[in-house]
Amino acid sequence: MAFDEALADRIRDGFQDVDGVTDKRMFGGITFMIHGNMAVGVMGDDLIVRLGAEAGLAALTEPGIRAFDFTGRPMKNWIVVDGDRLDDEGLARWLRAGLDFASSLPPK
């Protein structure tokens, strides 16, 4: 599966001032990690975001958000944000959420 390279570049720009950011191709897309912990990723034209359990459940009540179900079993604490919901403000919001969660974990 190809992923939206332009969205990946927008994420790189959004994380340019964050220490410890790396990216890695996986899930048929690309993920961005903070000190080894996955924060966000791109699959197709959509953004995947890693959140805590409470934030993940709350996010699922919003339009354009669904559970991340890559293997037929939804992954806990992960959501997918539809690509058409990723204007600059929307992308910044979800990058911050993924960054906050990944930063709360011990470095790997």
C-alpha positions as a printed NumPy array, in Angstrom:
array([[  0.   ,   0.   ,   0.   ],
       [  1.381,   3.39 ,  -0.943],
       [  1.173,   6.26 ,   1.488],
       [  0.752,   9.996,   1.034],
       [  4.334,  11.304,   0.843],
       [  3.081,  14.91 ,   1.066],
       [  1.374,  14.125,   4.385],
       [  4.571,  12.458,   5.633],
       [  6.487,  15.63 ,   4.714],
       [  3.922,  17.758,   6.572],
       [  4.464,  15.578,   9.649],
       [  8.24 ,  15.949,   9.344],
       [  7.744,  19.723,   9.217],
       [  5.45 ,  19.571,  12.255],
       [  8.038,  17.599,  14.234],
       [ 11.115,  19.502,  13.025],
       [ 11.759,  21.091,  16.443],
       [ 11.105,  17.909,  18.446],
       [ 14.094,  15.963,  19.76 ],
       [ 14.257,  12.217,  19.252],
       [ 11.979,  11.933,  16.203],
       [ 12.672,   9.145,  13.735],
       [ 10.564,   7.619,  11.008],
       [ 10.278,   4.039,   9.858],
       [  8.294,   2.321,   7.141],
       [  5.826,  -0.183,   8.579],
       [  2.168,  -1.199,   8.289],
       [  2.482,  -0.504,   4.552],
       [  3.021,   3.15 ,   5.403],
       [  5.346,   5.178,   7.57 ],
       [  5.421,   5.771,  11.319],
       [  7.021,   8.542,  13.317],
       [  8.549,   7.687,  16.652],
       [  9.612,   9.792,  19.607],
       [ 12.618,   8.22 ,  21.38 ],
       [ 11.579,   4.847,  19.924],
       [  7.875,   5.05 ,  20.804],
       [  5.383,   5.259,  17.96 ],
       [  3.393,   8.5  ,  17.949],
       [  1.756,   8.882,  14.531],
       [  1.887,   7.374,  11.088],
       [  0.544,   7.586,   7.568],
       [ -1.412,   4.826,   5.847],
       [ -2.714,   5.737,   2.443],
       [ -4.091,   9.267,   2.801],
       [ -4.966,   8.889,   6.489],
       [ -3.173,   9.671,   9.726],
       [ -2.86 ,   7.055,  12.45 ],
       [ -2.396,   8.409,  15.953],
       [ -1.398,   6.639,  19.153],
       [ -3.33 ,   7.862,  22.167],
       [ -3.944,   6.748,  25.714],
       [ -7.041,   4.619,  26.381],
       [ -9.242,   7.479,  27.602],
       [ -8.217,   9.895,  24.842],
       [ -8.619,   7.162,  22.245],
       [-12.19 ,   6.417,  23.297],
       [-13.054,  10.114,  23.352],
       [-11.582,  10.627,  19.879],
       [-13.776,   7.854,  18.443],
       [-16.84 ,  10.026,  19.079],
       [-15.62 ,  12.632,  16.58 ],
       [-16.523,  12.706,  12.885],
       [-13.826,  11.328,  10.604],
       [-12.206,   9.226,  13.334],
       [-12.244,   5.431,  13.472],
       [-10.391,   2.673,  15.285],
       [ -7.14 ,   1.54 ,  13.701],
       [ -7.922,  -1.936,  12.435],
       [ -5.03 ,  -3.122,  10.298],
       [ -5.226,  -6.861,  10.936],
       [ -8.938,  -7.462,  11.494],
       [ -8.543,  -6.75 ,  15.203],
       [ -8.665,  -3.096,  16.295],
       [ -5.436,  -1.934,  17.898],
       [ -6.028,  -0.477,  21.344],
       [ -5.132,   3.164,  21.838],
       [ -4.779,   3.839,  18.094],
       [ -7.126,   5.854,  15.907],
       [ -7.283,   6.738,  12.235],
       [ -8.026,  10.309,  11.181],
       [ -9.519,  10.581,   7.697],
       [ -7.201,  12.455,   5.364],
       [ -9.875,  15.032,   4.54 ],
       [ -9.829,  16.116,   8.211],
       [ -6.153,  17.064,   8.087],
       [ -6.078,  20.769,   7.346],
       [ -3.163,  22.523,   9.045],
       [ -5.036,  23.006,  12.323],
       [ -6.36 ,  19.436,  12.388],
       [ -2.972,  17.934,  11.621],
       [ -1.277,  20.047,  14.306],
       [ -3.855,  18.922,  16.865],
       [ -3.332,  15.22 ,  16.175],
       [  0.453,  15.511,  15.966],
       [  0.428,  17.149,  19.404],
       [ -1.797,  14.368,  20.789],
       [  0.452,  11.617,  19.412],
       [  3.582,  13.441,  20.57 ],
       [  2.176,  13.948,  24.066],
       [  1.346,  10.27 ,  24.449],
       [  4.612,   8.938,  23.004],
       [  6.589,  11.411,  25.13 ],
       [  4.89 ,  10.092,  28.266],
       [  6.456,   6.657,  27.705],
       [  9.991,   5.68 ,  28.705],
       [ 12.501,   5.896,  25.837],
       [ 13.338,   2.636,  24.078]])
